[in-house]
């Protein structure tokens, strides 16, 4: 006998993405969409499913929507957008920070690869070995992705750096002002990108973003006329007021002037905007001003939101990673090219160890010397349930003082024997969102109605940062385990990283558990949800290394009604597709 539904999730505590109180109910799925949500006492659904999941004692949420990733390369060679899909993410948006690989002329392949290598720490050999380059225009790039199948849905944004180089060549790289003809050409390409299915447009205005040769990103000083022209080109595609998000990362050196410029672009184009907002140690209170500016913009009817990191944005140091505290020591440079096991053996040799610890770093920016990298701000990374809100008394400086040791010796010992051992221990240096050794500013930001959680950078920073696990931190730390300040309600955080993130980029068909909405779902063993420590894998093209981070407690992740992960392990299902532009709400819901 044919079953009424493809899938029924029975008896779970539904946190439906609206922000409302959790409730017990069955959830039924048919043809890739939510078909029914149980109501009444117990919330039972009478019809059976071809597959059923017992979710009693567990939480059922919409799939998480991560709008700040860098899978632009990985999506061309891989079907699984890990680490994000290990953490309940069912939709990702890439093309952020103005970096990507389309449009691109053949002569500029290496130029864009070196930019991605520098900005997002993805090695040149990995990209040259992995990218098929079966495109030149941005629509061609989307076409190449449309033939592929994934474990998540993927949205793409037009990257400004690639666009600028495509139109202006070396003048664009040299950050010359765009001419009227340049702007017209970029606007025309932006219009075609939107028509082809771009989710939006990403740009960077920060000195932190540099090519691997050290040169600033081509978009750093792009003028207001250029940005406005591109935004107007997007608007000319006629996709609607909520479509074609403008994504911006900026240093905000003059926050009032910079925000005013971005607001004028939104006013002129009608495009929504999201920008990166982090507490900076340079100006620890600036975030308050930015929240005020967004509130004023909202009152004026403008759609401006900030993406806020929900834990410190920090760097990991280790013997397997891009840098460690000894990277600029002469003795370490002698052995840095050796295989890990051989380096570990040398570092354990008493004579070599003594020589290494007696040396001074040759680089004044080395960990422990720069004020931004002082030992009292570097922490050992634990193996399970890593602490992303550590206190100074757990820093390397405090540990060294307690043991009567040099911090360099403590750092070396942890890298050799910490974590999984055998030279795989890691150290953690919070850089942003942690200027006062607390996440209280992030707590305040997350409660603002113009803020969404973001900035995971999934797929990027493969040798220094591992923040694709943000969605799990959002649940574990913020709704359950935080001890150093107030927590946030589970229903609030689920709404924030499901419905709110989806709507920020114009995806109105997901992020809610309601009839007609896309059946992207998570079944979570919430009491036992646990974040694992970062580790290193060598599974990129050409055997390239990357940081990964997994979790325990995701019983099932479901994309378009198909189970893609069971207990953290992938199934054979690959229902994810390239998203072609904004997605409207289901007709029945839109009419309400």
MOWO-V808523 format. One record per backbone hydrogen bond with DSSP energy under -0.5 kcal/mol. CO is the residue of the C=O (numbers start at 0). NH is the residue of the N-H. If there is no record, write none. Layout:
CO/NH + CO/NH
This chain:
4/49 + 5/50 + 6/28 + 7/9 + 7/52 + 8/26 + 9/54 + 10/56 + 11/13 + 11/24 + 12/59 + 13/15 + 13/22 + 14/61 + 15/512 + 22/13 + 24/11 + 25/37 + 26/8 + 27/34 + 27/35 + 28/5 + 28/6 + 29/32 + 31/518 + 32/29 + 33/515 + 35/27 + 39/42 + 40/43 + 42/25 + 43/38 + 47/4 + 50/7 + 52/9 + 52/54 + 54/57 + 57/12 + 58/60 + 58/523 + 59/14 + 60/521 + 63/65 + 63/89 + 63/90 + 64/66 + 65/92 + 67/456 + 67/457 + 68/95 + 70/74 + 72/75 + 72/76 + 73/76 + 73/77 + 78/80 + 78/150 + 79/81 + 80/84 + 82/85 + 83/86 + 83/88 + 84/87 + 87/63 + 89/152 + 90/65 + 91/154 + 92/68 + 93/156 + 94/97 + 95/98 + 97/160 + 97/161 + 101/158 + 104/107 + 105/108 + 107/111 + 108/112 + 109/113 + 110/114 + 111/115 + 112/116 + 113/117 + 113/211 + 114/118 + 115/119 + 115/121 + 116/120 + 119/460 + 119/461 + 120/122 + 120/461 + 122/126 + 123/127 + 124/128 + 125/129 + 126/130 + 135/102 + 135/103 + 136/140 + 137/141 + 138/142 + 139/143 + 140/144 + 141/145 + 142/146 + 144/147 + 149/575 + 152/91 + 153/578 + 154/93 + 155/198 + 155/199 + 157/201 + 158/162 + 159/163 + 160/164 + 161/165 + 162/166 + 163/167 + 164/168 + 167/170 + 168/171 + 168/172 + 169/173 + 170/175 + 171/174 + 178/182 + 179/183 + 180/184 + 181/185 + 182/186 + 183/187 + 184/188 + 185/189 + 186/190 + 187/191 + 188/192 + 189/193 + 190/194 + 191/195 + 192/196 + 192/197 + 193/196 + 196/580 + 198/243 + 198/244 + 199/157 + 200/246 + 201/159 + 202/248 + 204/250 + 205/208 + 207/209 + 208/216 + 210/213 + 214/210 + 216/219 + 218/221 + 222/226 + 223/227 + 224/228 + 225/229 + 226/230 + 227/231 + 228/232 + 229/233 + 230/234 + 231/235 + 233/236 + 234/237 + 239/242 + 244/200 + 244/246 + 245/273 + 246/202 + 247/275 + 248/204 + 251/254 + 253/257 + 254/258 + 255/259 + 256/260 + 257/261 + 258/262 + 259/263 + 260/264 + 261/265 + 262/266 + 263/267 + 264/268 + 265/269 + 271/245 + 272/304 + 273/247 + 274/306 + 276/308 + 277/279 + 278/432 + 279/282 + 282/279 + 282/285 + 284/287 + 284/288 + 285/288 + 285/289 + 286/290 + 287/291 + 288/292 + 289/293 + 290/294 + 291/295 + 292/296 + 293/297 + 294/298 + 295/299 + 296/301 + 297/300 + 301/303 + 302/272 + 304/274 + 305/307 + 305/451 + 306/276 + 307/453 + 311/313 + 312/430 + 312/431 + 314/428 + 316/426 + 317/320 + 322/317 + 323/326 + 325/328 + 327/361 + 328/332 + 329/333 + 330/334 + 331/334 + 331/335 + 334/337 + 338/341 + 338/342 + 339/343 + 340/344 + 341/345 + 342/346 + 343/347 + 344/348 + 345/348 + 348/352 + 349/353 + 350/354 + 351/355 + 352/356 + 353/357 + 354/358 + 355/358 + 361/363 + 362/365 + 365/368 + 365/369 + 369/372 + 370/373 + 372/367 + 373/376 + 374/377 + 374/395 + 374/396 + 376/429 + 377/395 + 378/427 + 379/381 + 382/532 + 385/387 + 387/311 + 390/393 + 391/394 + 393/379 + 394/398 + 395/399 + 396/400 + 397/401 + 398/402 + 399/403 + 399/404 + 405/408 + 405/409 + 406/410 + 407/411 + 408/412 + 409/413 + 410/414 + 411/415 + 412/416 + 413/417 + 414/424 + 415/422 + 417/420 + 420/423 + 424/318 + 425/380 + 426/316 + 427/378 + 427/429 + 428/314 + 431/312 + 433/436 + 438/442 + 439/443 + 440/444 + 441/445 + 442/446 + 443/446 + 444/447 + 447/450 + 449/305 + 451/307 + 456/459 + 457/69 + 460/463 + 460/464 + 461/546 + 462/321 + 463/315 + 466/469 + 468/471 + 468/472 + 469/473 + 470/474 + 471/474 + 471/475 + 472/476 + 472/477 + 474/478 + 475/479 + 475/480 + 476/481 + 477/487 + 488/492 + 489/493 + 490/494 + 491/495 + 492/496 + 493/497 + 494/497 + 494/499 + 495/500 + 496/64 + 497/501 + 498/502 + 499/503 + 500/504 + 501/504 + 501/506 + 502/505 + 505/507 + 505/582 + 506/509 + 508/517 + 510/498 + 511/513 + 513/516 + 516/33 + 517/519 + 518/520 + 518/560 + 519/62 + 520/557 + 521/60 + 521/523 + 522/554 + 522/555 + 523/58 + 523/525 + 524/527 + 525/528 + 529/531 + 529/551 + 530/384 + 534/547 + 536/545 + 539/542 + 539/543 + 540/543 + 543/539 + 545/536 + 547/534 + 549/531 + 551/529 + 552/524 + 552/554 + 553/567 + 554/566 + 555/522 + 556/563 + 556/564 + 557/520 + 558/561 + 561/558 + 561/563 + 563/570 + 564/556 + 565/568 + 568/565 + 575/149 + 576/153 + 578/580 + 582/507 + 585/589 + 586/590 + 588/591
